[in-house]
Amino acid sequence: MNIRVLGAHNCERQNRRLVSLLIDGVLAIDAGSLTSSLSLEEQKKIKAILLTHQHYDHVRDIPALGMSLFLGGAATRIYSIPAALDALARHLLNNEIYPDFRQKPEQNPTLGFTIIEPHKAETIEGYTVLAVPVNHSVPTVGYQVTAGDGKSVFYTGDTGPGLADCWRHISPQLLIIEVTASDKYAGWVAGAGHLAPSLLKQELESFQKVKGYLPRVVAIHMSPDLEGEITAELVVVAKELGCSITVAKEGMEINI
């Protein structure tokens, strides 16, 4: 399984993009930078998109992708929980902000929506996909994606503390988990449904207690202006836990 980090941040700068992952070129998770990171030919190869929730930095490029695929004669399917799909339809693909590509072209719509049910494994484009609820300010799910060879990744999307129940449902080799801000903002981010390095440490300790091991960890969704502080604090966390924690970068490729 090849995982390409298209966007690794919660804010955009010249060299920082909103969060998106691409697995083996065909399965995307979140859509903050799908069109800004990919050529048209690469966009046309995306067969499915998993959305964790409806916040703008996770869905922004869906309308632009719809237009690209519509003009390019291609189509894709978007999977998520009802709250995210409803918000996307009402606020972005509403024929006022942007065309509703669920209806264009009439015979073969560019975008299709499919509701995904938490804790129920689905086969999507040859992968086993399991959505698991996490703790955020709106309904949100993380996704465990397992390839045919049994290798799996779990991406939390946006989440705050208290993931012990989530850990009971997954067993990934790779954990991609958000770390939005540095520890001086830990109280604020926890209340907003996010993590800081010290909070991540607590969640990884919980993971080890529940599962008996620690997977390889990649931190994502950083605030660009705090990235240096976050990185330094994560080095300390990794040393204290004796595990691998890598900070995601745009263009990074991970193979498991």
MARSE-152272 format. One record per residue (C-alpha): z negated, x, y negated. Coordinates in steps of 0.02 Angstrom, whole numbers, plus 50000, padded with zeros to 5 digits. Layout:
{{Z,X,Y}}
...
! end
This chain:
{{50000,50000,50000}}
{{50052,50068,49830}}
{{49958,50002,49679}}
{{50031,50038,49509}}
{{49921,50017,49355}}
{{50033,49941,49221}}
{{49893,49906,49098}}
{{49713,49966,49106}}
{{49633,49899,48947}}
{{49569,49743,48860}}
{{49651,49786,48694}}
{{49823,49854,48656}}
{{49867,50015,48565}}
{{50025,50120,48562}}
{{49980,50200,48729}}
{{49858,50070,48796}}
{{49913,49907,48875}}
{{49830,49747,48931}}
{{49774,49738,49111}}
{{49904,49715,49250}}
{{49924,49784,49425}}
{{50080,49790,49533}}
{{50071,49808,49722}}
{{50221,49880,49813}}
{{50333,49822,49671}}
{{50326,49639,49726}}
{{50150,49570,49702}}
{{50071,49571,49529}}
{{49890,49538,49486}}
{{49861,49479,49308}}
{{49996,49481,49178}}
{{49938,49569,49021}}
{{50082,49694,49022}}
{{50212,49643,49151}}
{{50360,49640,49032}}
{{50304,49781,48917}}
{{50285,49899,49067}}
{{50435,49855,49175}}
{{50624,49857,49166}}
{{50718,49695,49195}}
{{50764,49750,49370}}
{{50581,49787,49408}}
{{50530,49619,49337}}
{{50657,49530,49447}}
{{50578,49608,49602}}
{{50409,49524,49570}}
{{50395,49386,49700}}
{{50218,49326,49663}}
{{50086,49341,49527}}
{{49900,49316,49556}}
{{49803,49266,49400}}
{{49616,49291,49396}}
{{49584,49176,49247}}
{{49662,49107,49088}}
{{49605,49230,48954}}
{{49748,49291,48846}}
{{49740,49475,48893}}
{{49768,49425,49075}}
{{49910,49300,49052}}
{{50000,49357,48895}}
{{50164,49414,48972}}
{{50193,49259,49079}}
{{50302,49171,48947}}
{{50401,49329,48912}}
{{50424,49359,49098}}
{{50484,49180,49116}}
{{50618,49209,48986}}
{{50671,49375,49065}}
{{50686,49298,49238}}
{{50772,49142,49172}}
{{50906,49245,49085}}
{{50915,49363,49234}}
{{50939,49225,49362}}
{{50778,49262,49456}}
{{50616,49168,49494}}
{{50436,49201,49541}}
{{50281,49103,49591}}
{{50112,49107,49504}}
{{49952,49082,49603}}
{{49783,49043,49529}}
{{49639,48922,49517}}
{{49668,48754,49429}}
{{49581,48802,49266}}
{{49697,48951,49239}}
{{49857,48860,49283}}
{{49810,48710,49176}}
{{49773,48820,49025}}
{{49936,48915,49048}}
{{50036,48753,49054}}
{{49946,48671,48907}}
{{49939,48816,48787}}
{{50085,48933,48823}}
{{50219,48850,48930}}
{{50212,48687,48833}}
{{50387,48681,48754}}
{{50306,48713,48584}}
{{50242,48890,48596}}
{{50370,48934,48729}}
{{50485,48842,48851}}
{{50411,48771,49010}}
{{50499,48879,49138}}
{{50426,48773,49277}}
{{50568,48653,49234}}
{{50709,48774,49193}}
{{50836,48783,49269}}
{{50820,48610,49342}}
{{50884,48649,49517}}
{{50786,48812,49540}}
{{50643,48830,49413}}
{{50604,49006,49355}}
{{50415,48990,49374}}
{{50322,48896,49509}}
{{50135,48861,49508}}
{{50028,48859,49666}}
{{49842,48822,49667}}
{{49742,48947,49768}}
{{49577,48894,49845}}
{{49428,49014,49839}}
{{49366,49081,50006}}
{{49525,49023,50095}}
{{49641,49164,50150}}
{{49825,49136,50110}}
{{49980,49231,50165}}
{{50081,49275,50010}}
{{50237,49382,50024}}
{{50173,49460,50184}}
{{49998,49500,50116}}
{{49836,49414,50160}}
{{49759,49358,49995}}
{{49580,49301,49978}}
{{49517,49233,49811}}
{{49330,49254,49782}}
{{49235,49184,49631}}
{{49155,49310,49512}}
{{49041,49290,49361}}
{{49133,49269,49196}}
{{49128,49156,49043}}
{{49263,49042,49118}}
{{49305,49005,49300}}
{{49371,49168,49371}}
{{49416,49238,49542}}
{{49442,49413,49605}}
{{49571,49447,49740}}
{{49563,49544,49902}}
{{49740,49590,49953}}
{{49765,49654,50129}}
{{49928,49730,50192}}
{{49997,49715,50367}}
{{49920,49882,50416}}
{{49746,49818,50372}}
{{49726,49919,50211}}
{{49648,49815,50074}}
{{49603,49817,49890}}
{{49485,49703,49795}}
{{49514,49677,49609}}
{{49374,49587,49520}}
{{49465,49533,49363}}
{{49337,49506,49225}}
{{49160,49493,49291}}
{{48980,49510,49239}}
{{48829,49557,49344}}
{{48770,49468,49500}}
{{48907,49498,49629}}
{{48802,49503,49787}}
{{48878,49342,49855}}
{{49053,49403,49815}}
{{49025,49563,49913}}
{{48983,49463,50071}}
{{49161,49399,50080}}
{{49259,49561,50061}}
{{49276,49732,50144}}
{{49403,49834,50044}}
{{49445,50019,50054}}
{{49475,50015,49866}}
{{49376,49920,49733}}
{{49458,49898,49562}}
{{49322,49833,49449}}
{{49307,49802,49264}}
{{49199,49909,49149}}
{{49229,49840,48975}}
{{49110,49940,48866}}
{{48986,50084,48863}}
{{48802,50065,48897}}
{{48749,50044,48717}}
{{48836,49874,48727}}
{{48767,49830,48900}}
{{48666,49682,48841}}
{{48810,49607,48746}}
{{48941,49630,48883}}
{{48826,49561,49018}}
{{48804,49402,48916}}
{{48991,49389,48892}}
{{49026,49409,49078}}
{{49075,49592,49081}}
{{49008,49759,49145}}
{{48954,49926,49073}}
{{48926,50084,49177}}
{{48740,50053,49208}}
{{48780,49874,49261}}
{{48918,49938,49375}}
{{48791,50053,49457}}
{{48682,49904,49498}}
{{48829,49809,49571}}
{{48883,49957,49677}}
{{48705,49975,49742}}
{{48714,49791,49786}}
{{48881,49819,49874}}
{{48809,49960,49978}}
{{48657,49856,50024}}
{{48765,49708,50078}}
{{48909,49802,50162}}
{{48831,49968,50216}}
{{48960,50077,50130}}
{{49040,50111,49962}}
{{49229,50102,49940}}
{{49332,50208,49824}}
{{49308,50137,49649}}
{{49429,50124,49503}}
{{49364,50062,49335}}
{{49481,49956,49228}}
{{49483,49840,49075}}
{{49404,49969,48959}}
{{49395,49945,48772}}
{{49509,50087,48710}}
{{49393,50145,48571}}
{{49249,50163,48695}}
{{49347,50245,48836}}
{{49273,50418,48809}}
{{49094,50354,48815}}
{{49132,50245,48966}}
{{49212,50390,49060}}
{{49065,50507,49028}}
{{48940,50376,49085}}
{{49041,50339,49242}}
{{49037,50523,49289}}
{{48847,50510,49293}}
{{48852,50349,49395}}
{{48969,50426,49523}}
{{48857,50578,49541}}
{{48700,50471,49561}}
{{48781,50361,49694}}
{{48879,50500,49779}}
{{49042,50403,49771}}
{{49214,50417,49693}}
{{49241,50325,49528}}
{{49406,50348,49438}}
{{49452,50279,49268}}
{{49617,50184,49272}}
{{49761,50244,49162}}
{{49926,50165,49121}}
{{50056,50228,49245}}
{{49927,50279,49375}}
{{49982,50251,49555}}
{{49856,50232,49695}}
{{49901,50236,49879}}
{{49788,50170,50016}}
! end
